[in-house]
Amino acid sequence: MSGDKEGPAPLLDRADERVTHETGIGGAIRAFFDRVRSGELGALPVVVGLAIIWTVFQSLNSVFLSSNNLVNLLFDSSTVGIISLGIVCILMVGEIDLSVGSVSGFASAVVGVLWVNEGLPVWLAIIAAVAAGGLIGSLYALLFNRFGMPSFVSTLSGLLAVLGLQLYILGQSGSINLPYGSAMVNFGQSLFMPHVVAYAIAALAGILAFVTGYRTATRRQAAGLSSQSLNKLLFRAIIVVVVLEALAIYLNQDRGVPWMFGLFVGLVVALNYALTRTTWGRWVTAVGGNREAARRAGINVRLIYSSAFILCSMLAALGGVLASARLASASQQAGTGDVNLDAIAAAVIGGTSLFGGRGSAYSALLGIIVIQSIASGLTLLDLSSSLRYMITGGVLAIAVIVDSLARRSRVSHGRA
């Protein structure tokens, strides 16, 4: 998937290069529609799609949006969501990893063997599993950088080879039960944030949204570029706090916010910071936008590809470890089935481009919630799982079509 790209990715959003200062609600609305017409859709399509999905399933079954079902949905979203974060990294550089499901299953098997069978401390078994994922990613990077093997082929080969390793180390039994009552299993099944912690985190998210927005606006004003007004930043921060606090209150009516989901969101925020606020993130975007232009600009292209492959495999391994905690077992079925496809589909549905150079860590969060919402809704309606695959496939096709149309729009407006 590393063909010709549209052009070098911008370091600043070209949608804002005009030195204008939109003020008031009317100006903000006009600016919003201008961005949409020019192909800068952001998370709008997936948010609209999620609202439609929730409305349909809630109208068909009132249990769908109950606090109990939403808590289960957050649990189920966390493991595959973390794997999808790795897919975001590799798609950002215009490549693909088809082996994340196998890597996650292999990592769960490593934890089971080292912890239960060999008696090593659980923390050491987890580190070993994630490190094994990193080694697998390093091998993919070597095959890509040194031998020019397409990532589609190398990771497809890895899918089969790693699956074989998983079956080999599990041995004749085919599964290993993890100790109930252990900290790891409790984390995956029954640990929830204290109510006050959930409320504090919701408030902190709004504060961080305002602080980061204010710092960005200050820098843009200093550079003579357009920037958001202070009132708009405050309004957005208040909306974030109100929405998250309301969600925390609603979830606390049942069991509360799972710590596993909190870990997932924390990783999303960390990766988003890395992609948007660091030199590495700018280089990832540049390489995904145009590899040759990035090389001529002095970027170590091979290092960026290596980091993407390694991060993708390590996050897949971590997702597999958490999946084993969720199920309290490591088995031959771990990482198989639709784990691989769901992780890739979540990143694309959430808004990460298959063409490279455009994406966000938040796309994994939004995309996996869409997929798990479809699965949860169909389960509550007692409908065949075949419908889930068909609906998810349709949503994925729509997401790619929207991405392609937005890409054409950006090209026609000179914002490739």
One Martini backbone bead per residue (centre of mass of N, CA, C, O) as a GRO file, in nm:
protein
  416
    1MET     BB    1   0.051   0.065   0.011
    2SER     BB    2   0.322   0.235  -0.116
    3GLY     BB    3   0.246   0.440  -0.311
    4ASP     BB    4   0.152   0.703  -0.449
    5LYS     BB    5   0.108   1.027  -0.344
    6GLU     BB    6  -0.024   1.344  -0.322
    7GLY     BB    7   0.171   1.467  -0.098
    8PRO     BB    8   0.298   1.653   0.126
    9ALA     BB    9   0.250   1.687   0.444
   10PRO     BB   10   0.142   1.912   0.654
   11LEU     BB   11   0.230   2.094   0.942
   12LEU     BB   12  -0.015   2.265   0.869
   13ASP     BB   13  -0.331   2.357   0.837
   14ARG     BB   14  -0.449   2.467   0.531
   15ALA     BB   15  -0.734   2.560   0.621
   16ASP     BB   16  -0.570   2.806   0.803
   17GLU     BB   17  -0.388   3.004   0.613
   18ARG     BB   18  -0.574   3.213   0.638
   19VAL     BB   19  -0.588   3.555   0.745
   20THR     BB   20  -0.837   3.491   0.960
   21HIS     BB   21  -1.116   3.597   1.193
   22GLU     BB   22  -1.345   3.422   1.331
   23THR     BB   23  -1.657   3.535   1.459
   24GLY     BB   24  -1.868   3.383   1.618
   25ILE     BB   25  -2.114   3.166   1.532
   26GLY     BB   26  -2.134   3.226   1.231
   27GLY     BB   27  -1.833   3.192   1.167
   28ALA     BB   28  -1.809   2.899   1.266
   29ILE     BB   29  -2.015   2.780   1.070
   30ARG     BB   30  -1.880   2.866   0.808
   31ALA     BB   31  -1.611   2.721   0.863
   32PHE     BB   32  -1.727   2.439   0.879
   33PHE     BB   33  -1.850   2.423   0.587
   34ASP     BB   34  -1.584   2.478   0.443
   35ARG     BB   35  -1.442   2.220   0.538
   36VAL     BB   36  -1.642   2.017   0.425
   37ARG     BB   37  -1.625   2.106   0.122
   38SER     BB   38  -1.293   2.051   0.131
   39GLY     BB   39  -1.271   1.756   0.305
   40GLU     BB   40  -1.283   1.835   0.625
   41LEU     BB   41  -1.443   1.603   0.824
   42GLY     BB   42  -1.329   1.420   1.024
   43ALA     BB   43  -1.564   1.286   1.267
   44LEU     BB   44  -1.848   1.325   1.143
   45PRO     BB   45  -1.937   1.054   1.007
   46VAL     BB   46  -1.908   0.869   1.265
   47VAL     BB   47  -2.099   1.026   1.450
   48VAL     BB   48  -2.349   1.001   1.276
   49GLY     BB   49  -2.346   0.691   1.258
   50LEU     BB   50  -2.366   0.639   1.564
   51ALA     BB   51  -2.637   0.781   1.608
   52ILE     BB   52  -2.798   0.595   1.423
   53ILE     BB   53  -2.738   0.326   1.558
   54TRP     BB   54  -2.849   0.399   1.841
   55THR     BB   55  -3.134   0.473   1.754
   56VAL     BB   56  -3.219   0.205   1.630
   57PHE     BB   57  -3.158   0.009   1.871
   58GLN     BB   58  -3.328   0.160   2.084
   59SER     BB   59  -3.602   0.128   1.929
   60LEU     BB   60  -3.580  -0.199   1.941
   61ASN     BB   61  -3.409  -0.175   2.229
   62SER     BB   62  -3.402  -0.039   2.551
   63VAL     BB   63  -3.126  -0.180   2.655
   64PHE     BB   64  -2.891  -0.064   2.489
   65LEU     BB   65  -2.868   0.227   2.672
   66SER     BB   66  -2.792   0.100   2.913
   67SER     BB   67  -2.559   0.098   3.155
   68ASN     BB   68  -2.490  -0.203   3.143
   69ASN     BB   69  -2.437  -0.223   2.832
   70LEU     BB   70  -2.220   0.002   2.817
   71VAL     BB   71  -2.014  -0.136   2.996
   72ASN     BB   72  -1.977  -0.383   2.815
   73LEU     BB   73  -1.889  -0.222   2.565
   74LEU     BB   74  -1.628  -0.107   2.689
   75PHE     BB   75  -1.490  -0.371   2.739
   76ASP     BB   76  -1.502  -0.482   2.439
   77SER     BB   77  -1.341  -0.230   2.314
   78SER     BB   78  -1.052  -0.231   2.442
   79THR     BB   79  -0.885  -0.461   2.311
   80VAL     BB   80  -0.929  -0.398   2.006
   81GLY     BB   81  -0.862  -0.097   2.030
   82ILE     BB   82  -0.559  -0.131   2.088
   83ILE     BB   83  -0.498  -0.273   1.824
   84SER     BB   84  -0.601  -0.036   1.642
   85LEU     BB   85  -0.379   0.165   1.716
   86GLY     BB   86  -0.163   0.018   1.551
   87ILE     BB   87  -0.304   0.054   1.278
   88VAL     BB   88  -0.278   0.357   1.269
   89CYS     BB   89   0.029   0.367   1.249
   90ILE     BB   90   0.054   0.202   0.976
   91LEU     BB   91  -0.143   0.375   0.802
   92MET     BB   92   0.008   0.651   0.822
   93VAL     BB   93   0.247   0.509   0.625
   94GLY     BB   94   0.086   0.320   0.406
   95GLU     BB   95   0.032   0.051   0.557
   96ILE     BB   96   0.013  -0.301   0.673
   97ASP     BB   97  -0.139  -0.537   0.924
   98LEU     BB   98  -0.244  -0.888   0.924
   99SER     BB   99  -0.124  -1.003   1.228
  100VAL     BB  100  -0.259  -0.891   1.496
  101GLY     BB  101  -0.424  -1.133   1.585
  102SER     BB  102  -0.191  -1.337   1.619
  103VAL     BB  103  -0.023  -1.166   1.815
  104SER     BB  104  -0.234  -1.157   2.039
  105GLY     BB  105  -0.255  -1.465   2.082
  106PHE     BB  106   0.046  -1.512   2.143
  107ALA     BB  107   0.063  -1.328   2.392
  108SER     BB  108  -0.141  -1.487   2.563
  109ALA     BB  109   0.027  -1.749   2.561
  110VAL     BB  110   0.280  -1.639   2.698
  111VAL     BB  111   0.147  -1.569   2.964
  112GLY     BB  112   0.039  -1.849   3.036
  113VAL     BB  113   0.309  -2.002   3.035
  114LEU     BB  114   0.485  -1.820   3.226
  115TRP     BB  115   0.283  -1.796   3.465
  116VAL     BB  116   0.148  -2.082   3.502
  117ASN     BB  117   0.366  -2.299   3.409
  118GLU     BB  118   0.648  -2.138   3.513
  119GLY     BB  119   0.600  -1.911   3.755
  120LEU     BB  120   0.604  -1.630   3.677
  121PRO     BB  121   0.560  -1.324   3.700
  122VAL     BB  122   0.315  -1.142   3.558
  123TRP     BB  123   0.479  -0.889   3.474
  124LEU     BB  124   0.696  -1.051   3.316
  125ALA     BB  125   0.504  -1.186   3.115
  126ILE     BB  126   0.400  -0.922   2.987
  127ILE     BB  127   0.669  -0.810   2.889
  128ALA     BB  128   0.739  -1.053   2.709
  129ALA     BB  129   0.495  -1.028   2.520
  130VAL     BB  130   0.548  -0.737   2.419
  131ALA     BB  131   0.838  -0.795   2.320
  132ALA     BB  132   0.756  -1.003   2.109
  133GLY     BB  133   0.602  -0.802   1.940
  134GLY     BB  134   0.847  -0.621   1.878
  135LEU     BB  135   1.007  -0.841   1.721
  136ILE     BB  136   0.804  -0.879   1.497
  137GLY     BB  137   0.810  -0.586   1.397
  138SER     BB  138   1.115  -0.588   1.329
  139LEU     BB  139   1.094  -0.798   1.105
  140TYR     BB  140   0.911  -0.637   0.919
  141ALA     BB  141   1.106  -0.397   0.889
  142LEU     BB  142   1.335  -0.556   0.759
  143LEU     BB  143   1.179  -0.660   0.511
  144PHE     BB  144   1.107  -0.373   0.409
  145ASN     BB  145   1.387  -0.213   0.415
  146ARG     BB  146   1.591  -0.436   0.297
  147PHE     BB  147   1.389  -0.613   0.078
  148GLY     BB  148   1.102  -0.486  -0.010
  149MET     BB  149   0.868  -0.610   0.133
  150PRO     BB  150   0.555  -0.618   0.140
  151SER     BB  151   0.338  -0.585   0.399
  152PHE     BB  152   0.123  -0.778   0.303
  153VAL     BB  153   0.313  -1.028   0.283
  154SER     BB  154   0.466  -1.032   0.557
  155THR     BB  155   0.204  -1.033   0.742
  156LEU     BB  156   0.076  -1.283   0.619
  157SER     BB  157   0.305  -1.468   0.700
  158GLY     BB  158   0.290  -1.396   1.003
  159LEU     BB  159   0.011  -1.502   1.062
  160LEU     BB  160   0.090  -1.803   1.023
  161ALA     BB  161   0.346  -1.824   1.202
  162VAL     BB  162   0.224  -1.718   1.474
  163LEU     BB  163  -0.001  -1.923   1.493
  164GLY     BB  164   0.191  -2.162   1.515
  165LEU     BB  165   0.326  -2.069   1.780
  166GLN     BB  166   0.075  -2.072   1.952
  167LEU     BB  167   0.012  -2.377   1.922
  168TYR     BB  168   0.287  -2.482   2.026
  169ILE     BB  169   0.296  -2.352   2.324
  170LEU     BB  170   0.019  -2.484   2.415
  171GLY     BB  171  -0.025  -2.753   2.301
  172GLN     BB  172  -0.243  -3.009   2.370
  173SER     BB  173  -0.460  -2.848   2.534
  174GLY     BB  174  -0.503  -2.534   2.402
  175SER     BB  175  -0.522  -2.428   2.711
  176ILE     BB  176  -0.519  -2.158   2.969
  177ASN     BB  177  -0.591  -2.092   3.289
  178LEU     BB  178  -0.653  -1.818   3.472
  179PRO     BB  179  -0.648  -1.683   3.775
  180TYR     BB  180  -0.880  -1.632   3.984
  181GLY     BB  181  -0.839  -1.320   4.156
  182SER     BB  182  -0.644  -1.187   4.004
  183ALA     BB  183  -0.533  -0.887   3.900
  184MET     BB  184  -0.562  -0.934   3.595
  185VAL     BB  185  -0.853  -1.046   3.589
  186ASN     BB  186  -0.986  -0.814   3.739
  187PHE     BB  187  -0.914  -0.597   3.532
  188GLY     BB  188  -1.085  -0.750   3.296
  189GLN     BB  189  -1.379  -0.770   3.483
  190SER     BB  190  -1.398  -0.581   3.792
  191LEU     BB  191  -1.262  -0.298   3.746
  192PHE     BB  192  -1.341   0.025   3.888
  193MET     BB  193  -1.395   0.339   3.911
  194PRO     BB  194  -1.423   0.569   4.112
  195HIS     BB  195  -1.643   0.815   4.100
  196VAL     BB  196  -1.449   1.054   4.156
  197VAL     BB  197  -1.248   0.981   3.933
  198ALA     BB  198  -1.436   1.005   3.690
  199TYR     BB  199  -1.505   1.305   3.738
  200ALA     BB  200  -1.216   1.415   3.730
  201ILE     BB  201  -1.144   1.322   3.441
  202ALA     BB  202  -1.366   1.480   3.298
  203ALA     BB  203  -1.260   1.759   3.386
  204LEU     BB  204  -0.970   1.729   3.277
  205ALA     BB  205  -1.042   1.710   2.978
  206GLY     BB  206  -1.149   2.001   2.952
  207ILE     BB  207  -0.891   2.146   3.042
  208LEU     BB  208  -0.704   2.029   2.822
  209ALA     BB  209  -0.864   2.135   2.582
  210PHE     BB  210  -0.816   2.433   2.651
  211VAL     BB  211  -0.508   2.447   2.675
  212THR     BB  212  -0.434   2.338   2.393
  213GLY     BB  213  -0.603   2.545   2.235
  214TYR     BB  214  -0.464   2.800   2.347
  215ARG     BB  215  -0.176   2.736   2.255
  216THR     BB  216  -0.240   2.718   1.956
  217ALA     BB  217  -0.361   3.002   1.922
  218THR     BB  218  -0.109   3.158   2.012
  219ARG     BB  219   0.082   3.055   1.789
  220ARG     BB  220  -0.090   3.149   1.546
  221GLN     BB  221  -0.094   3.448   1.612
  222ALA     BB  222   0.219   3.481   1.601
  223ALA     BB  223   0.208   3.378   1.282
  224GLY     BB  224  -0.061   3.509   1.140
  225LEU     BB  225  -0.296   3.318   1.201
  226SER     BB  226  -0.564   3.163   1.242
  227SER     BB  227  -0.800   3.155   1.528
  228GLN     BB  228  -0.942   3.077   1.811
  229SER     BB  229  -1.147   3.183   2.032
  230LEU     BB  230  -1.198   3.200   2.365
  231ASN     BB  231  -1.501   3.134   2.364
  232LYS     BB  232  -1.481   2.876   2.195
  233LEU     BB  233  -1.296   2.720   2.388
  234LEU     BB  234  -1.483   2.730   2.633
  235PHE     BB  235  -1.727   2.595   2.504
  236ARG     BB  236  -1.588   2.327   2.433
  237ALA     BB  237  -1.500   2.253   2.723
  238ILE     BB  238  -1.783   2.247   2.846
  239ILE     BB  239  -1.896   2.026   2.666
  240VAL     BB  240  -1.699   1.805   2.750
  241VAL     BB  241  -1.769   1.802   3.050
  242VAL     BB  242  -2.074   1.751   3.033
  243VAL     BB  243  -2.066   1.486   2.874
  244LEU     BB  244  -1.871   1.322   3.061
  245GLU     BB  245  -2.028   1.355   3.323
  246ALA     BB  246  -2.291   1.227   3.225
  247LEU     BB  247  -2.164   0.954   3.156
  248ALA     BB  248  -2.054   0.888   3.439
  249ILE     BB  249  -2.324   0.897   3.586
  250TYR     BB  250  -2.460   0.675   3.420
  251LEU     BB  251  -2.251   0.444   3.471
  252ASN     BB  252  -2.276   0.465   3.794
  253GLN     BB  253  -2.556   0.320   3.807
  254ASP     BB  254  -2.386   0.081   3.789
  255ARG     BB  255  -2.047   0.006   3.787
  256GLY     BB  256  -1.900   0.188   3.578
  257VAL     BB  257  -1.573   0.260   3.492
  258PRO     BB  258  -1.345   0.092   3.338
  259TRP     BB  259  -1.008   0.055   3.360
  260MET     BB  260  -0.960  -0.058   3.078
  261PHE     BB  261  -1.081   0.187   2.932
  262GLY     BB  262  -0.890   0.392   3.056
  263LEU     BB  263  -0.638   0.276   2.922
  264PHE     BB  264  -0.726   0.315   2.634
  265VAL     BB  265  -0.764   0.624   2.646
  266GLY     BB  266  -0.475   0.686   2.735
  267LEU     BB  267  -0.346   0.576   2.471
  268VAL     BB  268  -0.490   0.767   2.282
  269VAL     BB  269  -0.376   1.030   2.397
  270ALA     BB  270  -0.076   0.960   2.364
  271LEU     BB  271  -0.081   0.914   2.055
  272ASN     BB  272  -0.195   1.188   1.979
  273TYR     BB  273   0.042   1.347   2.088
  274ALA     BB  274   0.260   1.211   1.912
  275LEU     BB  275   0.124   1.291   1.629
  276THR     BB  276   0.081   1.625   1.700
  277ARG     BB  277   0.351   1.711   1.913
  278THR     BB  278   0.577   1.566   1.748
  279THR     BB  279   0.827   1.488   1.539
  280TRP     BB  280   0.743   1.202   1.481
  281GLY     BB  281   0.454   1.268   1.387
  282ARG     BB  282   0.536   1.448   1.147
  283TRP     BB  283   0.697   1.224   1.003
  284VAL     BB  284   0.469   1.024   0.964
  285THR     BB  285   0.295   1.211   0.790
  286ALA     BB  286   0.507   1.262   0.569
  287VAL     BB  287   0.554   0.968   0.480
  288GLY     BB  288   0.252   0.911   0.413
  289GLY     BB  289   0.229   1.138   0.194
  290ASN     BB  290   0.562   1.135   0.103
  291ARG     BB  291   0.839   0.960   0.086
  292GLU     BB  292   1.036   1.120  -0.099
  293ALA     BB  293   1.000   1.398   0.028
  294ALA     BB  294   1.095   1.311   0.310
  295ARG     BB  295   1.379   1.222   0.229
  296ARG     BB  296   1.466   1.503   0.108
  297ALA     BB  297   1.412   1.643   0.402
  298GLY     BB  298   1.577   1.431   0.611
  299ILE     BB  299   1.419   1.184   0.673
  300ASN     BB  300   1.405   0.879   0.848
  301VAL     BB  301   1.228   0.650   0.696
  302ARG     BB  302   1.307   0.376   0.819
  303LEU     BB  303   1.253   0.452   1.113
  304ILE     BB  304   0.952   0.508   1.082
  305TYR     BB  305   0.868   0.230   0.986
  306SER     BB  306   0.976   0.076   1.229
  307SER     BB  307   0.802   0.215   1.446
  308ALA     BB  308   0.529   0.127   1.328
  309PHE     BB  309   0.564  -0.181   1.339
  310ILE     BB  310   0.632  -0.204   1.642
  311LEU     BB  311   0.383  -0.064   1.761
  312CYS     BB  312   0.173  -0.248   1.637
  313SER     BB  313   0.270  -0.517   1.776
  314MET     BB  314   0.266  -0.421   2.073
  315LEU     BB  315  -0.038  -0.347   2.081
  316ALA     BB  316  -0.134  -0.629   2.006
  317ALA     BB  317  -0.014  -0.769   2.252
  318LEU     BB  318  -0.163  -0.606   2.467
  319GLY     BB  319  -0.447  -0.682   2.370
  320GLY     BB  320  -0.407  -0.988   2.424
  321VAL     BB  321  -0.361  -0.971   2.727
  322LEU     BB  322  -0.639  -0.838   2.792
  323ALA     BB  323  -0.810  -1.064   2.669
  324SER     BB  324  -0.719  -1.283   2.870
  325ALA     BB  325  -0.830  -1.132   3.116
  326ARG     BB  326  -1.126  -1.126   3.023
  327LEU     BB  327  -1.133  -1.463   2.988
  328ALA     BB  328  -0.928  -1.626   3.172
  329SER     BB  329  -0.754  -1.704   2.901
  330ALA     BB  330  -0.548  -1.923   2.691
  331SER     BB  331  -0.598  -1.988   2.343
  332GLN     BB  332  -0.642  -2.094   2.014
  333GLN     BB  333  -0.874  -1.864   1.967
  334ALA     BB  334  -0.694  -1.641   2.011
  335GLY     BB  335  -0.709  -1.393   1.755
  336THR     BB  336  -0.929  -1.494   1.601
  337GLY     BB  337  -1.145  -1.445   1.364
  338ASP     BB  338  -1.242  -1.089   1.395
  339VAL     BB  339  -1.002  -0.930   1.513
  340ASN     BB  340  -0.844  -0.836   1.268
  341LEU     BB  341  -1.078  -0.692   1.114
  342ASP     BB  342  -1.175  -0.503   1.341
  343ALA     BB  343  -0.913  -0.340   1.376
  344ILE     BB  344  -0.903  -0.230   1.087
  345ALA     BB  345  -1.193  -0.120   1.062
  346ALA     BB  346  -1.184   0.084   1.295
  347ALA     BB  347  -0.971   0.277   1.176
  348VAL     BB  348  -1.129   0.341   0.912
  349ILE     BB  349  -1.405   0.422   1.024
  350GLY     BB  350  -1.275   0.655   1.213
  351GLY     BB  351  -1.062   0.802   0.966
  352THR     BB  352  -0.833   0.642   0.857
  353SER     BB  353  -0.629   0.637   0.594
  354LEU     BB  354  -0.531   0.420   0.329
  355PHE     BB  355  -0.320   0.644   0.194
  356GLY     BB  356  -0.201   0.807   0.401
  357GLY     BB  357  -0.127   1.088   0.628
  358ARG     BB  358  -0.422   1.024   0.763
  359GLY     BB  359  -0.509   1.064   1.112
  360SER     BB  360  -0.620   0.913   1.433
  361ALA     BB  361  -0.645   0.787   1.746
  362TYR     BB  362  -0.961   0.835   1.767
  363SER     BB  363  -1.047   0.631   1.545
  364ALA     BB  364  -1.030   0.378   1.722
  365LEU     BB  365  -1.248   0.457   1.925
  366LEU     BB  366  -1.485   0.509   1.730
  367GLY     BB  367  -1.474   0.246   1.558
  368ILE     BB  368  -1.512   0.033   1.790
  369ILE     BB  369  -1.786   0.141   1.886
  370VAL     BB  370  -1.935   0.081   1.629
  371ILE     BB  371  -1.885  -0.225   1.616
  372GLN     BB  372  -1.991  -0.295   1.907
  373SER     BB  373  -2.273  -0.181   1.863
  374ILE     BB  374  -2.360  -0.377   1.649
  375ALA     BB  375  -2.312  -0.636   1.811
  376SER     BB  376  -2.494  -0.566   2.055
  377GLY     BB  377  -2.761  -0.513   1.905
  378LEU     BB  378  -2.787  -0.797   1.772
  379THR     BB  379  -2.782  -0.959   2.033
  380LEU     BB  380  -3.040  -0.834   2.162
  381LEU     BB  381  -3.211  -0.928   1.895
  382ASP     BB  382  -3.131  -1.220   1.811
  383LEU     BB  383  -2.930  -1.219   1.570
  384SER     BB  384  -2.739  -1.293   1.329
  385SER     BB  385  -2.397  -1.275   1.269
  386SER     BB  386  -2.416  -1.221   0.965
  387LEU     BB  387  -2.520  -0.929   0.993
  388ARG     BB  388  -2.269  -0.808   1.115
  389TYR     BB  389  -2.084  -0.844   0.870
  390MET     BB  390  -2.256  -0.688   0.667
  391ILE     BB  391  -2.273  -0.419   0.818
  392THR     BB  392  -1.971  -0.371   0.862
  393GLY     BB  393  -1.899  -0.382   0.562
  394GLY     BB  394  -2.074  -0.139   0.481
  395VAL     BB  395  -1.941   0.070   0.666
  396LEU     BB  396  -1.658   0.038   0.549
  397ALA     BB  397  -1.727   0.119   0.259
  398ILE     BB  398  -1.829   0.402   0.329
  399ALA     BB  399  -1.565   0.505   0.457
  400VAL     BB  400  -1.393   0.481   0.198
  401ILE     BB  401  -1.566   0.660   0.018
  402VAL     BB  402  -1.542   0.915   0.191
  403ASP     BB  403  -1.235   0.931   0.175
  404SER     BB  404  -1.214   0.955  -0.135
  405LEU     BB  405  -1.391   1.210  -0.167
  406ALA     BB  406  -1.224   1.390   0.023
  407ARG     BB  407  -0.965   1.367  -0.139
  408ARG     BB  408  -1.072   1.499  -0.396
  409SER     BB  409  -1.153   1.767  -0.264
  410ARG     BB  410  -0.869   1.846  -0.171
  411VAL     BB  411  -0.745   1.852  -0.453
  412SER     BB  412  -0.945   2.068  -0.577
  413HIS     BB  413  -0.843   2.273  -0.327
  414GLY     BB  414  -0.526   2.229  -0.273
  415ARG     BB  415  -0.514   1.986  -0.006
  416ALA     BB  416  -0.331   1.714  -0.029
   0.00000   0.00000   0.00000
